[in-house]
């Protein structure tokens, strides 16, 4: 493949899957999408254009440089089982986890004490190089082409594998973001708590940005 071009698989056909598929295709990557409904995947690929193909989920993960698991929390286990994750289908693959397991409108985490979505995914997909990323911003953040005149959002990430973090960091940059690695998977629950905090503020009618102090950067 051309230098810098990646083969990306996206499991899911919702708004985040669509936004990132469009952005990565626009950046020149080869994108395959698939979900529980082949018809929805085909409709999404047709809407996004020739850079995106619809495949069955097991084909979406085969031979990819990275896979995005863009499904709801209650669909994680089913989708990973469908692609054969327990049998090693995702071993060695950077697996991007943008999933928020939070109660609607309240923001309370649905994972067990001390558990995170990413650690659950890592247990369900042995050998996968899991990276938490893209879980905080709404999908429409990634719809527009990157614009030098618009502030670039910081995408907080956690992961244990340096190579996977490098791949995901490049994919963040390709859609106009700035990657910020904050630790390994043992720090993911903190990121997911932040998502719950943001969701709770939004549903309470407050701007989350106004609740985070602005600290001027040196230099």
C-alpha positions, 0 to 999 in steps of 0.5 A, spaced: 500 500 500 502 507 499 506 510 504 502 512 510 495 508 507 492 504 512 487 498 512 482 500 517 476 496 519 470 499 523 465 494 527 459 498 527 454 503 523 452 508 527 454 516 527 461 515 530 463 509 525 460 514 519 464 520 521 470 516 522 470 512 516 469 518 512 474 522 515 479 516 514 477 515 507 478 522 506 485 522 509 487 516 504 486 510 508 482 504 505 476 503 510 471 497 511 465 497 515 460 492 518 455 491 523 449 486 525 446 489 519 449 488 512 444 492 509 446 498 514 453 497 512 452 497 505 447 503 505 453 507 509 458 505 504 454 507 498 453 514 502 460 515 504 463 513 497 468 509 493 473 509 499 469 505 504 467 498 503 461 494 506 463 487 509 461 482 514 464 483 521 469 477 520 472 480 514 472 487 517 477 485 522 481 480 517 488 483 515 487 490 518 492 495 520 487 497 526 480 496 528 475 501 531 469 497 535 464 503 534 458 499 538 454 500 544 456 497 550 451 492 550 453 490 543 460 489 545 460 482 547 456 480 541 460 483 536 467 481 539 464 473 539 461 474 532 468 476 529 472 470 533 475 475 538 476 469 543 479 465 538 485 470 536 482 474 530 484 480 533 491 478 536 496 483 534 491 488 531 491 495 534 483 495 537 480 502 538 475 502 544 471 509 543 465 505 548 462 509 553 458 504 558 454 509 562 447 510 564 443 515 559 442 522 562 445 520 569 453 518 567 454 513 572 458 507 569 455 501 568 462 497 569 464 493 575 468 496 581 475 498 578 473 495 571 473 499 565 470 498 558 477 497 555 479 492 560 473 488 559 475 488 551 482 486 552 479 480 556 474 478 551 479 479 545 486 476 547 492 478 544 488 485 541 492 491 542 487 495 545 487 503 545 482 507 549 480 513 544 475 517 541 470 516 547 469 523 549 467 528 543 460 527 539 461 524 532 460 531 529 466 533 531 470 529 526 465 530 520 468 536 517 475 536 514 481 539 518 481 546 518 488 550 520 484 556 523 479 551 528 482 549 534 484 542 534 481 537 539 485 533 544 484 526 544 486 523 550 488 515 549 490 510 554 494 503 551 500 499 553 503 497 546 507 503 543 506 501 536 498 501 537 499 508 540 503 510 534 498 507 529 492 510 533 495 517 534 496 518 527 489 516 525 487 521 531 491 526 527 488 524 520 481 527 522 484 533 525 485 531 533 491 532 537 493 525 541 495 525 548 497 518 551 495 519 559 497 512 561 496 504 560 489 501 560 489 501 568 488 509 567 482 508 562 477 508 568 479 515 569 477 517 562 471 513 562 469 517 569 470 523 565 465 521 560 460 520 565 462 527 568 461 530 561 454 527 560 451 528 566 453 536 565 450 536 558 443 533 561 443 537 567 443 543 562 451 545 563 456 546 558 462 541 560 467 546 557 465 551 563 466 546 568 474 545 566 479 550 568 483 553 563 490 553 565 495 557 560 500 553 557 507 555 558 511 558 552 
